């Protein structure tokens, strides 16, 4: 019975009642988000879906500034208009929008550099932007698009913000990095090794591609917890699962790989889905309230182990070795050749 309650709480909507099914010590509501006065945040994909739910929550709890990274100016304009209408002009002025495609690694670097020039602190980094359950593609760098966007793009962004994150932590403040993962990590092949680019570029099917990239998010979070938190105890890094949420990914994008079958998710499952605010609960908890590092947090604030691959430290080390090797190779002329020292932590 307890397992059923956990599953419902972590994945389904049912108004605001589902999250109350877990023990009190694992409950968290957006209203419990601590005061964020004076703090600065970065949210990738923060203008729509779960990312907007997180952005909205940060703004309603007095964040000083939030950088929103988004591919589409139209989407961000809509988000800023919504913020103006709901929270007023003052809240909207706290938002800095930066156009950034996480698959365009040079643009990710430029965006990281812009952020460094516009703030002297960074308290919260929410790596949320993602390619959903869609067909296999490769980027212009010749890398599987799911891994390039969902994992490697965020590794590049995080590495270029490390200076800000560390300097903020040195002041005695708690800094939090929250990486959006998913229970879909269980769809990654059991023989995943992260041994080579050729392995990454195999077509695993929509669920396998997405699941492997979300496995990478968990392993990356635990990698940073082992290395970065060890060196800087005030920097906490965690991965999160949002649950089954009513977003563009689950209502529109799902029809790209599954033109007919996608209706089971977009329409048939609609009554069970969380709204975007409910879907943001776990990542907001990880970004603002948790005192732990290296956890995989399911809604509302439930630490889970993940599957055996997600717990494999050696696999995480191999993932990051491959990640760094691929990024260095594919961006050599723009980075290594110009003396850019790539720091994973």
N, C-alpha and C positions, 0 to 999 in steps of 0.2 A: 504493500500500500504506500509506504514512504517513497519507494522508487517511482511509483506512478505520480505521486504529488510533485516530486522533483521534476519529472519530465514535463508535466503540465505547466508548472511554474516557469521553467526555463524556456519553453518553446511557444506556448499558446497565449492568447489575449484574454478573452472572457472578462472584458471590462478591466478593472484594476484589482480583481480578486485573485488572479492566478499567482501573483507574486507573494501573497500572504500564506501560501501553502507550505513554504519552507520554514525551518526553524527561525525564531526571532533573530538569532545572532547572524543569520544569513540574509536578512531582509534589508532592503534599501529602497527609498523612493526619491525621485528627483527633488522633492521638496526638502529632503535632508541634505542636499548639496551644501557644503560649507560656504561661508562668505569668501569671495574671491577678490576682494578689494586689493588693488595694486598689482594683481597678477596678470601675466600675458600668456596667451595660448595660440597654438597653431592647430588647425583642423583641416586635414585633407578631405575633399569631398564634403565640405561643411555647409554647402548651400542647398542640399536636398536630402531626402530620406533620413536615415539614422544620423548622418552627419549634421543635418539641420536641427534635429532633435537635440543633439549635443550642443551645438552653437547657441540655440535658443536658451538652453538651461544655463550655460556659462554666462550669458548676458543678463539673465534674470537674477543671477547671484553675484552681480557687481564686478565681473571681470573688467580689467582696465582696458585691454585691447585684445582682439582676436583676429588673427590672420586666417582667412578662408582661402584655401587652394581649390580651384575648380576649373574644369575644362571650358565650360560654357559661360559666356558673359550674360546671356539671356537668363540662365538659371540663377546666377548670382544677383542680377537686377531684381528678379522676382523675390528672392530671399530677402534682400535689403528692403524692398517695398513692404514685405510682410512684417519685418522687424519694426519699421517706422510706424506702421499701423497698429501693431500690438504693443510696442514698448516705447515708441516715441523717437524723435529725432536724435536725442542724446545717445540712446543705445545704438542707433544705426551708425553714428559717427565713431563708435568704438571698433567698427568692422573695417578691416583692410582686405580688399579682395585682390588676389593675385591669380592670373590665369596660368594654369600649369597642367600639362598632360603628363601623368606619372610614367608613361611609356617613353616620353622624350627626355632622356636622362640629362642632356645638356640643359634643357629648360628647367629641370629639377634643380640642377646645380645653380643656375642663375637665380632661381626663386629663393633658394637657401641663402645666397649672398645678399639678396635684397632684404630679406628678413633680418639678417645680421646688421645691416646698416640702419634699420628702422626701429630697433629696440635694443636696450642694453640688458635685457633679462628674458628668460623663457622658462615658465613654470610648468606648462602643460603642452605636451605634444600628442595629438590624437591622430594616428595613422589609420584612416578609415576608408579612403577612396579605394575602389576595387572594380575589377571586371567580374561580373557574375557568372552564373552557369550558362556558358555560351560555347560555340564551336571553336575548335582549335585554330589559332592563327599565330603567325610570328610577326614580330615588330621589324622596323627598319634595321635594327641591330642584329636581326637573325636569331632572336630569342623568343621562346614561347610567351605569348602576350600575357597570359595569366600570371606567370612567374615574374615577368618584366614589370608589370603594373602593381600587382598585389604585394609582391615581396621586394624585388630589387630596387624599384623606384623609391620605396620607403626607406630602404637601407641607405641609399644615396642621400636622401633628404636628411635623415637622422644624423648621418656622419657629418654633414655640413652644418648641422646645428649643435654639434657636440660642445663647441666652445661656449656657446650661450647657456646650454643646459648645465655644464660643469661650473661655470662662473656663478650662476644663480644658486647652485647647490652649495658652493663654497661660502656663500653669505649666511648659510645656516638654514636656508629655506628648503622645504621638501619639493623635489621636482618629480613629475610623473610622466611616463611615456606609456600610452595605451595603444596596443596594436589590435585591430579588429581581425579576429579569426572566426571560427565557426565549427560547430559540431560536424559540419560537412567534411572536416579534415579526415574523417573515418573512411571517406571514399578514395583517399590516396591509395595507390597500389601497395600491397603488403611488402613487396620487394623493392620499395623506393630506397635508393642508395645515395642520391645526389652526387653521383660519381663523375658525371661529365655533362657537357652541353648537349651531346647527342642524346643522352638519357632525358634531359629536360625537354628536348624537342620532339619526343615521341608523342603521337596523338593518342591520348588516353580516353578520349570522349569527353563531353562537356562536364559531367560530374567528376571524373577523375582529374581533369585539368584544374577545375576550381578547388577540389578537395586537397590536391597536393599543394596549391598555393596557400591554402589556409593552414595546412600542416606546417608550412614554412613560417607562417606568422607566429605560431606557438613556439616552434624551435628557436626562432630569432629572439623572441621575448625572453626565453629561458637562457639563451646564450648571453644576452646583455645582462641579465640578472647575475649570472655567474662571474662575468668579467667587469662590467661597468659598475654595478652596484657594489661589488667587492672593493673597487677602488674608490667609489664615491657613494657611501651608504645612504646619502640623502636623495639619490636618484633611484626611483622605483620603476620597474618595467614589468608590465603584465599584458597578457593576451585576453581577449574577451570573445564570448559568443553572444549574439544579440537575441537569438530566438527566431521564430518564424514571423517575419515582419512584412507588412503591406508597403512595399517600396516599388520603384520602377523596375528593379531587378526581378521581382516576383510577379509583376503584373504585365510587363511589356517585354523585357529582354529575354525572358524564358521562352518566348515564342520563336526566337531566332533558331535555337537548336531543336526545339520541339514545337513545330507549327500547330499541331493539333493536340498533342499530349500536354502541352503547356497550359491548356485550359483547366486541367485538373488542379494546377497550382494557382493560376491567376483568378479563376472563378470558383471552382469547387471548394477550395480551401479558404476562401475569403473570410467566412464567418469565424474561423479559428485564429486568424492572424492578429498579431499585435499592431497597434498603430506606431508611428515613428517615435513618439515620445516614450512609449513602453519599450520599444526596441533600443532606445538610447540608454536605458537604465544601467546596464552592466558596464558600458564603456565610460559613462559619466562617473560611476563609482570608482573605476580603476584610475580615472584621470584626476579625481579630486579628493577622494576620501580614504582609499586603502592605505594601510600601513605596511603592507607586505610587498615583496618583489618576487618575480619568477612564477607567478600563479597563472592558471587558466581559469578565468572567472566567468561563470554562467549566471544568467539572471536569477534573482536580482543581484546577489552578491555571494554566489556559491562557488567556492574553489573546487574544481574538478581536476582529475589527473589527465584526462584525455586518453587516447588509446596508447598502445605500447610504443608506436613510432613517435608520438608526441612526447614521450618520457625518455627517449633515447638520447643521452647527452652526446655520445659519439656521432650520432647522425646529425645532431645540431652543429657540432664542430665541422663536420664534413660539408654540410649545407653552406656554412659561412665561408669556408675555404673556397668552394666552388663559386659562390656569389662574388667574392672579391676578385677571384681570377677572371671571371667572365666580364665583370664591370671594367676592370683594368684593361683587358684585351679590347673590348668593344669601344672604349672611350679613350684609348691611348693618346691620340693626337691632341685631344681637348683637355686631358688631365695629367697623366703620368709624364708625358713628354714636356709639359709645362711646369713640372715640379710639384704637382698636387699630391700631397701625401694622403693616401686613403686610410683613414682610421675607422675601423669598425667599432671601436670603443675607446 
